[in-house]
Amino acid sequence: MIYDEKDQMRKFKVAPIENSYNSYLISDKEKRDWCGNIYLGCVAIILAIAFFT
């Protein structure tokens, strides 16, 4: 468990990788923040429209 800025515990799942020696897969099952990607996509679309017109 790791504490982040909001003093909430984040849960990580650690699983061994099949057919490998001493290797593990660490996955974070927290909701992803898509807000930045959506803004970036909108800006890219606006720039593409402005470039092709």
LINSULKA-V860575 format. One line per field, one symbol per residue. ss: DSSP state (a for helix, b for strand, c for the rest). phi: phi as a letter, one per 20 degrees, with the letter a starting at -180 (. if undefined). A space follows every 10 residues. Layout:
# LINSULKA-V860575
ss=???
phi=???
This chain:
# LINSULKA-V860575
ss=cbbcccccbb cbbbbbcccc cccbbbbbcc ccccaaaaaa aaaaaaaaaa aac
phi=.cedfelded ddddcfeflc dlccddcdee feeegfffff ffffffffff fed
